[in-house]
């Protein structure tokens, strides 16, 4: 029984941490620019595949990871400046365009790599045993990195000048313009950060679990569902909701099997939203 409890606590924290990164990125860009970016899942899986390609071509895995994460950040900025900046006032058009980009990139990945699942080259190896429960260092790394990145995001948003401008732009667009904030520049920075968070999540996910191009859709659905559960635009809500979902997935997987895990998570999200439509930390518009 103790081994089961340890497994649930550790595995749930890992899953929750990874989804917290992805959902925080989705929440960040919506909270600031009011953009529902349906291409968000692509940053998640693209970082993983690019890192895998670079590592297999001989690049140091840590350097490959850094390059792939920065690449998806740059790719997101290119999408924003080239397309979304022109249509961001038209919500339906933004959804259509970002969804089309997501489907296009997913099909390109399928053509190049196929639909089979692949794993990220190990950034760390070894196993730690807690009692009789084996915990791979990859899972420990994923959790530690997720917590550190989320903590740095919190510090950046609330303690730096740029972070405070991001908060100001999210709270009052017109007011931010009036006090001289370059809101377009803030949107670009936010888009970059959003994709970087998703990219880190993708690398960590494929370290622990194998993934395929179709995982981009899974990442989008989970990020969207978690953000809604936490409250649209609330990064704090997204983090809390992600850990709730992480533990629901882990507990269900432990007692009912993997085939029920995601079903149970989405069912809980629906049940909570029935009683609190604004999400855990959302407010009425």
C-alpha positions in Angstrom: 0.0 0.0 0.0 2.9 2.4 0.8 4.5 1.6 -2.6 1.2 2.5 -4.3 1.0 5.8 -2.4 4.6 6.7 -3.3 4.0 5.8 -6.9 0.8 8.0 -7.0 2.5 10.9 -5.3 5.6 10.9 -7.5 4.0 10.0 -10.8 1.1 12.4 -10.3 3.5 15.3 -9.5 5.5 14.6 -12.7 2.4 14.5 -14.9 0.9 17.5 -13.2 4.2 19.5 -13.6 4.5 18.8 -17.3 0.9 19.7 -18.1 1.2 22.8 -15.8 4.0 24.1 -18.2 1.9 23.5 -21.3 -1.3 25.0 -19.8 0.5 28.0 -18.4 1.8 28.8 -21.8 -1.7 28.6 -23.3 -3.1 30.6 -20.5 -0.4 33.3 -20.8 -1.0 34.1 -24.4 -4.8 34.1 -23.9 -4.6 36.3 -20.8 -2.4 38.9 -22.4 -3.4 38.9 -26.1 -6.8 37.3 -25.9 -5.6 34.8 -28.5 -7.0 31.2 -28.4 -3.9 29.6 -30.0 -5.0 26.3 -31.4 -1.4 25.7 -32.7 -0.1 25.5 -29.1 0.1 21.7 -29.2 2.5 21.9 -32.2 5.1 23.8 -30.1 4.8 20.9 -27.6 5.6 18.1 -30.1 7.8 20.1 -32.5 10.4 20.9 -29.8 10.6 17.2 -29.0 11.0 16.0 -32.6 13.6 18.7 -33.4 15.6 17.8 -30.3 15.5 14.2 -31.2 16.7 14.9 -34.7 19.6 17.1 -33.5 20.6 14.7 -30.7 20.6 11.7 -33.2 22.7 13.8 -35.6 25.5 14.1 -33.0 24.6 17.3 -31.2 24.9 17.2 -27.4 21.4 16.4 -26.0 21.4 19.4 -23.7 22.4 21.7 -26.5 19.9 20.1 -28.8 17.2 20.7 -26.2 18.1 24.3 -25.9 18.1 24.8 -29.6 14.8 23.1 -30.1 13.1 25.1 -27.4 14.4 28.4 -28.7 13.4 27.3 -32.2 9.7 26.8 -31.3 9.8 30.2 -29.6 11.0 31.8 -32.8 8.5 29.8 -34.8 5.7 31.1 -32.6 6.9 34.7 -33.0 6.9 34.2 -36.8 3.4 32.9 -36.7 2.3 35.9 -34.6 4.0 38.6 -36.6 3.3 37.0 -40.0 -0.3 36.0 -39.4 -2.0 36.5 -36.1 -1.1 40.2 -35.6 -3.1 41.0 -38.6 -6.2 39.1 -37.6 -6.1 39.0 -33.7 -9.3 41.1 -33.5 -11.2 38.4 -35.3 -11.4 35.5 -32.8 -13.0 33.0 -35.2 -10.3 33.7 -37.8 -7.6 33.2 -35.3 -9.0 29.8 -34.3 -9.3 28.7 -37.9 -5.8 29.9 -38.9 -4.0 28.4 -35.8 -5.9 25.1 -36.2 -4.9 25.0 -39.8 -1.3 25.6 -38.9 -1.5 22.8 -36.3 -3.0 20.3 -38.7 -0.4 21.3 -41.4 2.6 20.8 -39.1 1.2 17.6 -37.7 0.8 16.2 -41.3 4.4 17.2 -42.1 5.7 15.4 -39.1 3.7 12.3 -40.0 5.1 12.4 -43.5 8.7 12.7 -42.3 8.7 10.5 -39.2 5.6 8.4 -39.5 2.9 7.8 -36.9 4.9 5.5 -34.6 5.8 6.7 -31.1 9.4 7.8 -30.3 11.2 8.8 -27.1 13.6 11.7 -26.4 17.3 10.8 -26.0 17.9 10.4 -22.2 19.2 13.6 -20.6 19.8 11.6 -17.4 19.8 7.9 -16.6 19.5 5.8 -13.5 16.8 4.7 -11.0 16.1 5.8 -7.5 14.2 3.3 -5.3 11.9 4.5 -2.6 11.0 1.3 -0.8 10.1 -1.1 -3.5 9.1 1.6 -5.9 11.5 2.4 -8.7 11.5 6.1 -9.7 13.6 6.9 -12.8 15.8 10.0 -12.7 14.1 11.1 -15.9 10.8 11.5 -13.9 12.6 13.3 -11.1 14.3 15.6 -13.7 11.0 16.3 -15.3 9.4 17.3 -12.0 12.3 19.5 -10.9 12.6 21.3 -14.2 8.9 21.9 -14.3 8.8 23.4 -10.8 11.9 25.5 -11.4 10.5 26.9 -14.7 7.1 27.6 -13.2 8.9 29.4 -10.3 11.0 31.4 -12.7 7.9 32.3 -14.7 6.2 33.6 -11.5 9.3 35.7 -10.6 9.5 37.0 -14.1 5.9 38.1 -14.3 5.7 39.7 -10.9 9.3 41.0 -10.3 10.6 42.2 -13.6 9.7 45.4 -15.5 8.8 43.4 -18.7 6.7 41.0 -16.6 4.8 43.9 -15.0 4.2 45.3 -18.5 2.8 41.9 -19.5 0.5 42.0 -16.5 -0.6 45.6 -17.3 -1.3 44.7 -20.9 -3.4 41.7 -19.8 -5.4 43.8 -17.3 -6.1 46.8 -19.4 -5.0 47.0 -23.1 -6.0 50.6 -23.7 -4.5 51.7 -20.4 -1.2 50.0 -21.2 -1.1 51.9 -24.5 -1.9 55.2 -22.8 1.1 54.9 -20.4 3.5 54.2 -23.2 3.8 50.4 -23.2 4.6 48.9 -26.6 1.8 46.4 -26.5 2.7 44.8 -29.8 6.2 44.1 -28.4 4.7 42.7 -25.3 2.5 40.4 -27.4 5.5 39.1 -29.2 7.4 38.4 -26.0 4.3 36.6 -24.6 4.0 34.5 -27.7 7.6 33.5 -27.4 7.3 32.6 -23.7 4.1 30.7 -24.4 5.8 28.5 -27.0 8.9 28.0 -24.9 6.8 26.7 -22.0 5.0 24.3 -24.3 8.4 23.2 -25.9 9.9 22.5 -22.4 6.8 20.5 -21.6 7.1 18.5 -24.8 10.7 17.6 -24.2 10.0 16.5 -20.6 7.0 14.5 -21.7 8.8 12.6 -24.4 11.6 12.0 -21.9 9.2 10.1 -19.7 6.6 8.9 -22.2 6.9 8.0 -25.9 5.1 10.4 -28.2 3.9 10.7 -31.8 2.8 13.6 -34.0 -0.7 13.0 -32.8 0.4 14.0 -29.3 0.1 17.7 -30.5 -3.7 17.3 -30.4 -3.6 15.7 -27.0 -1.5 18.5 -25.7 -3.9 21.1 -27.1 -6.9 19.4 -25.6 -5.4 19.0 -22.2 -4.0 22.5 -22.2 -7.3 24.0 -23.2 -9.3 21.8 -20.7 -6.9 22.7 -17.9 -7.0 26.4 -18.7 -10.8 26.4 -18.6 -10.8 24.4 -15.4 -8.3 26.8 -13.8 -10.1 29.9 -15.2 -9.3 31.5 -18.5 -6.3 33.8 -18.3 -5.3 32.7 -14.7 -1.8 31.1 -14.7 -2.2 30.2 -11.0 -5.4 28.5 -11.9 -3.8 26.6 -14.7 -1.0 25.3 -12.5 -3.4 24.1 -9.8 -5.7 22.5 -12.3 -2.8 20.8 -14.0 -1.8 19.1 -10.8 -5.4 18.1 -10.1 -5.6 16.5 -13.5 -2.2 14.9 -13.1 -3.2 13.1 -9.9 -6.6 12.1 -11.4 -4.8 10.5 -14.4 -2.3 8.8 -12.1 -4.8 7.4 -9.6 -7.1 6.2 -12.4 -4.2 4.6 -14.2 -3.2 2.8 -11.0 -6.6 1.4 -10.2 -8.5 1.2 -13.4 -5.9 1.1 -16.2 -4.4 3.6 -18.7 -7.4 3.3 -21.0 -9.6 5.1 -18.4 -7.2 7.8 -17.2 -7.8 10.5 -19.7 -11.5 9.8 -19.8 -11.7 10.2 -16.0 -9.7 13.5 -16.1 -12.0 15.1 -18.7 -15.1 13.8 -16.8 -13.9 15.5 -13.7 -13.3 18.8 -15.6 -16.8 18.7 -17.0 -18.2 18.0 -13.5 -16.4 20.9 -11.9 -17.4 23.3 -14.6 -21.0 22.3 -14.2 -20.9 23.7 -10.7 -18.4 26.5 -11.3 -18.5 27.6 -15.0 -15.8 30.2 -14.5 -13.3 27.6 -13.4 -11.4 27.4 -10.1 -9.9 30.9 -10.3 -11.9 32.5 -13.0 -14.2 35.5 -12.5 -17.4 36.5 -14.2 -16.8 38.7 -17.2 
